[in-house]
Each structure stands twice: as structure tokens, then as C-alpha cells.
Amino acid sequence: MKSLKTLRDSTFILLIFGLVNAAAKADPYIPSFEELSSGVWAGVREDNPRFPVMGTATFVITEEGVVVFDGGGSAKMAERIIQKIRTLTDKPVTHVIVSHWHGDHNFGIYRYLEEFENVQVIAHSFTQAVFNGTRINYIDGYPDQIPTFKAQIEKGLEEGKMLNGEPMPDFMRDVYERILADADIIHEDNNKVRVTKATITFDDRLTIRSGSRLIELMYLGDGNTAGDIVMWLPDEKIIATGDIVVHPVPYAFNMPPKKWGETLRRIQSLDYHILVPGHGDIQRDPKYVDLLIEAADSVVTQRDRLVAEGVPEEDAVEQIDFSAFEQRFTSGSEYLALYYDAWFKKPFAAAAFKELKGIPMVTPNRAE
């Protein structure tokens, strides 16, 4: 089982800096659905970073069946997607595509296999390698997550401190109270998570022809992981990116900036009309991805300059300047500023030097 520190560094950090929407529904697994084009739907979980973090689902209804991209990071989330599909068509789900190995895009996928016959699960070969390795074993800590964390949250509220020991800002009290309100339903679902391995893997490109629909699955380069794939609908000009693109602030844990910038440029070259991020608001123009590219390029340029000047890595990581982008990502929000610092700024600077040394960002088997 993971240590408490490791849990905080990974899963738990995804909730501490969450967004709060007082009007949001009490159930954290209810997505909002939108039809992007005829028969193409997205299910976006409201309050993107709200605990537990859940990836966006995109599904395509064809004459032969339904193709789902990132269908659910939990049983409840997957069940909500399935329920919506059944209100729209009596066709079965035939394919479920997993954009990358992170649990919030996979741990509920097994519900499709229970509800529909002969479902093909598709992923990149790197994603499958992680599913077959030891890194995915962090799922073993899910049943104990809420009982452990609930006591810490209650103590934090009582003492007015966040988990890192710093004083709790007023706006963070709402975040902590929301976690406590959702704790029971999350704990119930955490006891149902499973890893679903792919039945079909690929490295570069895979085409699905379902009825009159052409659905292209592509690996365009490294992003949030070394196996991120996108779903491209060329006729509709719609792309679902998984966590290569996340809004309003990207996930930069283990994100190699140079490679990520190249991947983002390949996405832009598709000239899409609609982009569905792995989390957050649907994008209908290229401006946000342009911002991501600009930020990635800035980090690469600064890193290379600091290295050329002989600045030691430990100092160089601290000297990379993100100030030109903070307002553009956070729009002046206090809690988004925390989110920007914890999810983007600090991990991205560290990943930049890891990339420079050619060290793999993540390997399928965790080092002991």
C-alpha cells in the first residue's frame, strides 16, 4: 500500500486545490451531457478538479453501435454514461477507448463489459504495459482512502490548517466541507474500482469504421503520459484529447515540455472545430491550445538557457519563471492560483529537467 506521503503527492493533491461551485449537485459523479454534433456526445463532470477527479467521456452513436472514449473513472461515472446512452439508442456499446492509464479514465470501464456483449477495449501499448505492471497497483489503496483522509480533513477544519500545515484560506474551507459531504458516496465507489485491460492495442494509428462513421485513434506524441491517444472524427472535425489537454489549468505531472509542445502542434494541425479536453470546458477555437504551446515553449527556452549558463539543476528548477502565464490560466482566482502552482508550475519545471536527461517520465513497473 502507498505511504500517506505518496498518496498526498498523487491522488490527494487532486482535491486540495479543487474548484468549488455552490450550486453544483451533491453527487460528485453526475456529468453534464452535450451533443456536439449529430450523434456525438460529451459527458463532462462539473467542477473539473472536484474530488474525485473524473475524466470527460465522449461517445459516438453509429448505425452499428456506440463507440465510447474514456467512459468512466469509476463505476458510478460509467453507469451514468451508460444510462445516457440507453436514453438515446438501443444500439450496444461496441468499443471503449482508454486515452491513457490513469485511473480516472479507466477504473469504471468494466461496467461496459458487464452491460454489453463483445465490447472491445482499445488502448495504446504503453497503457497496456502499465496495466500489466506494478505502477497501477496504487488502486489497492482506494478502499482505505476515504477513512484515512476523512479524519485528516476534519482535523484540518478544526485547526484551520490545510494538509500541508499551512493556514487554511477561507475559500478552502468550502472545499474541505464538500469533501466531507461527498465522503460516503466516494467511499462506496472506491470499493468498486477495477483495472480493465485492453483487448486491442496499437502504437501509432487505428481506424474504426462503424456504420457510416469514420473514427480515427491516433498517438500524436507524448503528453500527460507516454501513451496518450486521441479520438479524431474527421467528418465532424471533433477531437477528444484525453489529458493532453486539460482546462482551465493543465496537469503537468511527468509532462515533458518539448515533447508535449510537439504533440499539441500536431493537434492544432488537424484544424478541429471542437476539442474535448480530458477534463474541463469544451473548446471551440484553438486559443487555449495555443496558450499551452506558448507555455511549453517558454519552459523549454528557459531550461535550455539556464543549462547553457551552467546553473545547477536544483537552482535552475526554481528559476524557471511562470509569471507571464499565471493570470492567463487563473484569471485572478485565488484557488486557481494554488492549483496552477501545485498541478502545473512545480511539476512542469521538474519534468523539464527529467526530459533533458532522457529519463522516462514514468515506467510501467514502479521502482522498489
C-alpha positions in Angstrom: 0.0 0.0 0.0 1.2 3.5 -0.7 2.6 5.6 2.1 0.5 8.6 3.2 3.0 10.9 1.7 2.8 9.3 -1.7 -1.0 9.4 -1.6 -0.8 13.1 -0.8 1.6 13.7 -3.7 -0.6 11.9 -6.2 -4.3 11.4 -5.7 -4.9 13.6 -2.7 -3.3 16.7 -4.3 -6.0 16.5 -6.9 -8.6 17.5 -4.4 -6.9 20.0 -2.1 -6.9 22.7 -4.7 -10.3 21.9 -6.2 -12.8 24.4 -7.5 -16.0 25.0 -5.6 -19.4 25.6 -7.2 -22.0 26.1 -4.5 -24.8 25.3 -7.0 -23.2 22.0 -8.0 -25.1 18.8 -7.4 -24.4 16.8 -4.2 -23.4 13.7 -6.2 -19.9 14.1 -7.5 -20.3 11.6 -10.3 -23.1 13.3 -12.3 -21.9 14.6 -15.6 -23.5 17.2 -17.8 -24.2 16.0 -21.3 -23.9 18.0 -24.5 -24.5 16.9 -28.1 -21.5 18.3 -30.1 -22.7 17.1 -33.5 -25.4 14.7 -34.6 -24.9 11.5 -32.5 -21.7 12.8 -30.9 -22.0 13.5 -27.2 -19.7 14.6 -24.4 -20.3 13.9 -20.7 -18.4 16.5 -18.6 -18.3 16.1 -14.9 -19.0 19.5 -13.4 -16.3 21.2 -11.2 -13.4 19.6 -13.1 -11.0 19.2 -10.2 -13.6 18.4 -7.6 -12.7 15.2 -5.7 -12.7 12.6 -7.0 -11.3 13.8 -10.3 -13.2 12.2 -13.2 -12.3 12.3 -16.9 -14.7 13.5 -19.5 -16.5 10.9 -21.6 -17.1 11.2 -25.4 -19.3 8.8 -27.3 -20.3 8.3 -30.9 -23.6 6.7 -31.9 -23.5 4.9 -35.2 -25.8 2.6 -37.2 -24.0 -0.4 -35.8 -23.4 0.6 -32.2 -21.8 3.1 -29.8 -18.1 3.9 -29.6 -17.0 5.4 -26.2 -13.8 7.3 -25.5 -12.9 7.5 -21.8 -16.1 6.0 -20.5 -15.6 6.4 -16.7 -13.1 6.6 -14.0 -15.5 4.9 -11.5 -18.4 2.5 -11.6 -20.9 5.3 -10.9 -19.5 7.6 -13.6 -19.6 4.7 -16.1 -23.1 3.9 -15.1 -24.2 7.4 -15.7 -22.7 7.4 -19.2 -24.4 4.0 -20.0 -27.7 5.3 -18.7 -27.5 8.3 -21.0 -26.5 6.2 -24.0 -29.6 4.0 -23.4 -31.9 7.0 -23.5 -30.5 7.9 -26.9 -30.3 4.5 -28.7 -30.9 0.8 -28.3 -27.7 0.0 -30.1 -25.0 -1.7 -27.9 -21.7 -0.3 -27.0 -19.1 -2.0 -29.2 -15.9 -0.2 -28.4 -14.5 1.6 -25.3 -11.3 3.5 -25.9 -9.0 4.4 -22.9 -7.0 7.5 -23.6 -4.2 6.7 -21.1 -3.6 4.7 -18.0 -4.7 7.0 -15.2 -7.5 5.5 -13.1 -9.9 8.4 -13.6 -10.1 7.3 -17.2 -10.2 3.5 -16.6 -11.4 2.3 -13.2 -15.1 2.1 -14.1 -14.7 0.7 -17.7 -15.5 -2.8 -16.5 -19.2 -1.8 -16.2 -19.4 -1.7 -20.0 -18.2 -5.3 -20.2 -20.9 -6.3 -17.7 -23.7 -4.5 -19.6 -22.8 -5.3 -23.2 -21.5 -8.3 -25.0 -18.3 -8.5 -27.0 -17.1 -5.0 -26.1 -13.6 -4.3 -27.5 -11.4 -2.2 -25.1 -8.7 -0.2 -27.0 -5.6 1.4 -25.7 -2.0 2.3 -26.6 0.6 -0.4 -26.0 2.3 1.7 -23.3 -1.0 2.0 -21.4 -1.4 -1.8 -21.6 2.1 -2.2 -20.3 1.2 -0.1 -17.2 -2.0 -2.2 -16.7 0.2 -5.3 -16.8 2.9 -3.7 -14.5 3.1 -2.7 -10.8 2.6 1.0 -11.2 -1.2 0.6 -11.5 -1.1 -1.1 -8.0 -1.9 2.3 -6.5 -5.5 1.1 -7.0 -5.0 -1.1 -3.9 -5.1 2.0 -1.7 -8.6 3.1 -2.8 -10.6 1.2 -0.2 -8.7 2.9 2.6 -8.5 6.3 1.0 -11.6 8.0 2.5 -11.5 6.5 6.0 -7.9 7.8 6.3 -8.5 11.1 4.6 -11.7 12.0 6.3 -10.0 12.2 9.7 -7.3 14.5 8.3 -9.9 16.8 6.7 -11.9 17.0 9.9 -8.7 17.9 11.8 -7.8 20.5 9.2 -11.2 22.2 9.5 -11.0 22.1 13.3 -7.5 23.6 13.4 -7.9 25.9 10.4 -5.0 24.3 8.5 -4.6 22.6 5.1 -2.9 19.2 4.8 0.5 20.7 4.3 0.2 22.5 7.6 -0.3 26.0 6.1 -3.1 28.2 7.3 -6.4 27.5 5.6 -7.8 30.3 3.4 -11.5 31.0 3.8 -12.3 29.7 0.3 -10.6 26.4 1.1 -13.0 25.7 3.9 -15.7 25.2 1.4 -13.5 22.7 -0.5 -12.9 20.6 2.7 -16.6 20.7 3.7 -17.5 19.5 0.2 -15.2 16.6 0.5 -16.8 15.5 3.8 -20.2 15.8 2.3 -19.2 13.5 -0.6 -17.2 11.1 1.5 -19.7 8.3 1.9 -20.6 8.0 -1.8 -17.0 8.2 -2.8 -16.0 5.5 -0.3 -18.8 3.3 -1.7 -17.5 3.7 -5.2 -13.8 3.4 -4.2 -14.6 -0.2 -3.1 -15.8 -1.0 -6.7 -12.8 0.2 -8.7 -11.1 -2.2 -11.1 -8.4 -2.1 -13.8 -9.7 -3.1 -17.2 -7.0 -4.2 -19.6 -7.3 -3.6 -23.4 -8.3 -6.3 -25.8 -6.8 -4.3 -28.7 -3.6 -2.3 -28.6 -1.8 -0.2 -31.1 1.2 2.1 -31.3 0.5 4.8 -34.0 -3.0 4.7 -35.5 -6.1 2.6 -35.5 -9.2 3.2 -37.6 -12.7 2.2 -36.6 -15.4 2.1 -39.3 -18.8 1.8 -37.6 -21.8 2.2 -40.0 -21.2 5.5 -41.8 -18.8 6.8 -39.1 -15.1 7.1 -39.5 -13.3 7.2 -36.2 -9.5 7.6 -36.1 -7.5 6.8 -33.0 -4.0 8.3 -33.0 -0.9 8.5 -31.0 0.4 12.0 -31.7 3.3 12.0 -29.2 3.8 12.2 -25.5 1.6 14.3 -23.4 0.3 13.5 -19.9 1.8 10.0 -20.4 3.9 8.3 -23.0 0.8 6.5 -24.3 -1.8 9.2 -24.7 -4.1 8.7 -27.7 -6.7 11.0 -29.2 -10.0 10.2 -30.9 -10.4 12.2 -34.2 -13.7 12.4 -36.1 -12.5 13.8 -39.4 -16.0 14.3 -40.9 -17.2 16.2 -37.8 -13.9 17.9 -37.1 -14.1 16.9 -33.5 -11.1 15.7 -31.4 -11.1 14.2 -27.9 -7.7 14.6 -26.4 -7.7 12.9 -23.1 -5.3 14.7 -20.7 -3.0 16.0 -23.3 -5.3 19.0 -22.9 -6.9 19.8 -19.6 -8.8 23.1 -18.8 -8.5 25.5 -17.1 -5.0 24.6 -15.9 -3.2 21.6 -17.4 -1.9 18.6 -15.5 1.9 18.8 -15.8 2.9 15.9 -13.6 5.6 14.0 -15.6 4.8 16.1 -18.7 7.9 16.6 -20.9 7.6 20.1 -22.2 9.3 19.8 -25.5 7.5 16.6 -26.5 4.2 18.0 -25.2 4.6 21.1 -27.3 5.2 19.0 -30.4 2.1 16.9 -29.6 0.0 20.0 -29.2 1.2 21.3 -32.5 0.1 18.1 -34.2 -3.4 18.5 -32.6 -3.5 22.1 -34.0 -2.6 20.9 -37.4 -5.9 18.9 -37.6 -7.8 22.1 -37.8 -10.6 20.9 -35.5 -13.8 22.7 -34.8 -14.4 21.3 -31.4 -11.9 19.9 -28.9 -13.0 17.8 -25.9 -10.3 18.0 -23.2 -9.7 15.2 -20.7 -11.1 17.5 -18.1 -12.8 20.9 -18.2 -14.7 23.0 -20.6 -15.2 22.0 -24.3 -13.1 24.2 -26.6 -14.5 25.6 -29.8 -11.4 27.5 -31.0 -7.6 26.9 -30.9 -6.8 29.7 -28.5 -6.4 27.6 -25.3 -4.2 25.1 -27.0 -2.1 28.0 -28.4 -1.6 29.1 -24.8 -0.5 25.6 -23.8 2.0 25.6 -26.6 3.3 29.0 -25.7 3.8 27.9 -22.1 5.6 24.7 -23.1 7.9 26.6 -25.4 8.7 29.1 -22.7 9.8 26.4 -20.3 12.0 24.7 -22.9 13.6 28.0 -23.8 14.3 29.0 -20.2 15.5 25.5 -19.3 18.0 25.4 -22.2 19.3 28.9 -21.4 19.9 28.0 -17.7 21.7 24.8 -18.7 23.9 26.7 -21.1 24.7 29.2 -18.4 25.9 26.4 -16.2 23.2 26.9 -13.5 22.9 23.8 -11.3 19.7 21.9 -11.8 18.5 22.4 -8.3 18.7 26.2 -8.7 17.5 26.1 -12.4 14.3 24.4 -11.5 13.5 27.2 -9.1 14.5 29.9 -11.6 12.1 28.9 -14.4 9.6 31.8 -14.5 5.9 31.1 -15.0 4.6 34.5 -14.0 3.8 35.5 -17.6 1.1 32.8 -17.7 -0.4 32.7 -14.3 -3.1 35.4 -14.9 -3.9 33.9 -18.3 -4.6 30.5 -16.7 -6.2 31.6 -13.4 -8.0 34.8 -14.3 -7.0 36.1 -10.9 -8.7 33.3 -9.0 -7.1 32.6 -5.6 -7.7 28.9 -5.6 -6.8 28.5 -9.3 -3.5 30.2 -8.4 -2.9 27.4 -5.9 -4.0 24.8 -8.5 -1.7 26.4 -11.0 1.2 26.2 -8.6 0.7 22.6 -7.5 -0.5 21.0 -10.7 1.3 22.9 -13.3 4.2 25.2 -12.2 6.1 22.9 -9.8 5.8 19.6 -11.6 6.4 21.1 -15.0 9.7 22.6 -14.0 10.8 19.3 -12.6 9.7 17.4 -15.7 11.6 19.7 -17.9 15.0 18.6 -16.5 14.0 15.0 -16.4 13.2 15.2 -20.1 16.5 16.9 -20.8 18.4 13.9 -19.2 16.4 11.4 -21.2 14.9 9.8 -18.1 11.5 8.2 -18.8 8.8 10.2 -17.1 7.0 7.0 -15.9 7.8 3.3 -16.3 5.2 0.5 -16.2 6.8 -1.0 -13.2 7.4 1.1 -10.1 10.9 1.1 -8.7 11.1 -0.6 -5.4 
